Amino acid sequence: MADKRDYYEVLGVDRNADEAALKSAYRKLAKKYHPDVNPGNKEAEAKFKEATEAYSVLSDPDKRRQYDQFGHAAFENGAGGGGGFGGFDFSGADINDIFGDIFGDLFGGGRSRRSPNGPMKGANLRARINITFEEAVFGCEKELEITLKDPCTTCGGTGAKPGTSPVTCPKCQGQGQIVYTQQSMFGMMRNVQTCPDCQGKGKIIKDKCTTCKGTGYTSSRKKIKVSVPAGIDNGQSIRIREKGEPGINGGERGDLLVEVNVNRHPIFQRQDMNIYSTAPLTFAQAALGGEVKISTVDGEVAYDVKPGTQTDTRIRLKGKGVPSLRNRNIRGDHFVTFVVQVPVNLNAEAKEALIRFDEACGNRPARDGEDEPDRQEKREKKKKSFMDKLKETFED
């Protein structure tokens, strides 16, 4: 027994692991090293046996207590019987109880499967449309042309030549499944696979329809109307029910999933339900304030700029954002960042006006030929009239 590894080490769990942790650890190892997954791999088979032995002991409360007290010696010299792995006896264990929930039908006792030749929903189709920023905000109607399958009108969807019918598959007797039974280290195992002759349909077409080549369907280009809801965002999809592939064996059609691509806007940017943009302000508008026009998705709106507004000042236009997908009466906001434009290409008169303005603010040194008291007196006398003239200059 000196060569045996500790059972807890084999499963990769600590000594306080509960039943769920043991089962989870064993499930991973069993799936990885099972002989059917690794045919002919002796090393994998040995690891599978080792993990199975460890789990069978630690999952049994009585055997686990014995192992925790005496180690591997608890099962030496026939203490646990002579059969199974490394002298451990599995004769009293129900193999299906140990493996049924892990491997399902592989051991014959797992969960039942849906009949492969029963009604099945058809596959979904995918398509893409492009819309503008405004169409995403307010919603729109689009038309999409796609290729759709429909039951063949010649054979009525059976795939068989008119006057003939599909026959029951002789290999699976119409079940669509083949059950293989084989001997393994645990006894007889049952493996269920899809019938290779009928591909799980349970029927075989001997004389195929010449129109659909036995598929039962024909394809054609069709136009589909897509209702784009207000507030949809880039990358989101619209589901159109039963516009996908036809169902199998009487199942319903799949759906059409239309992905929406929203084109970029030259001014607006979106984040969730809010819209962001910038708006220019002239030097005079920023300094003196006044009404300006701001572009929104609803058109231009008037806004009163406060005197002395600085660049990067952000304002909020409430309710001018994107509608909610769930309730179009609820809208986000539009945030506008003002950018003050510095005057360029000034003429002589404008330059002189700015120089006088800078002097009036005390930001420019005195020009030659004037004493400071004289300049101060002139500034005081002309301060009000100059501001009026400056305002008239920029407004013109």
Secondary structure, 3 states (H helix, E strand, C coil): CCCCCCHHHHHCCCCCCCHHHHHHHHHHHHHHHCCCCCCCCHHHHHHHHHHHHHHHHHCCHHHHHHHHHHHHHHHCCCCCCCCCCCCCCCCCCCHHHHHHHHHHHHECCCCCCCCCCCCECCCCEEEEEEECHHHHHHCEEEEEEEEEEEECCCCCCCCECCCCCCEECCCCCCCCEEEEEEEECCEEEEEEEECCCCCCCCEECCCECCCCCCCCEEEEEEEEEEEECCCCCCCCEEEECCCCCCCECCCCCCCEEEEEEECCCCCCEEECCEEEEEEEECHHHHHHCEEEEEEECCEEEEEEECCCCCCCCEEEECCCCCECCCCCCCECCEEEEEEECCCCCCCHHHHHHHHHHHHHCCCCCCCCCCCHHHHHHHHHHHHHHHHHHHHHHHHC
